[in-house]
Amino acid sequence: MKNRLRVLRAERDWSQADLAGRLGVSRQTVNAIETGKYDPSLPLAFKIARVFGLAVEAVFEDEAAGSSPNA
């Protein structure tokens, strides 16, 4: 699943460790999500979106569904 996590994190000048602390996960988990090696659970995806004040669809894109108009 494609995501904008790295960009959103960089816009706020947060390290992976900063974001991990806000989410209650490890830095390695944040890295795996950013690099596409791990798709977050639905509850974690919603938590990520809430941390950034965005809708889930603004953070994640289902690659199988094709490009979204916001991409």
Sequence and secondary structure as in RCSB ss.txt:
>XXXX:A:sequence
MKNRLRVLRAERDWSQADLAGRLGVSRQTVNAIETGKYDPSLPLAFKIARVFGLAVEAVFEDEAAGSSPNA
>XXXX:A:secstr
 EE HHHHHHHTT  HHHHHHHHTS HHHHHHHHTTS    HHHHHHHHHHHTS HHHHEE GGG   TT 
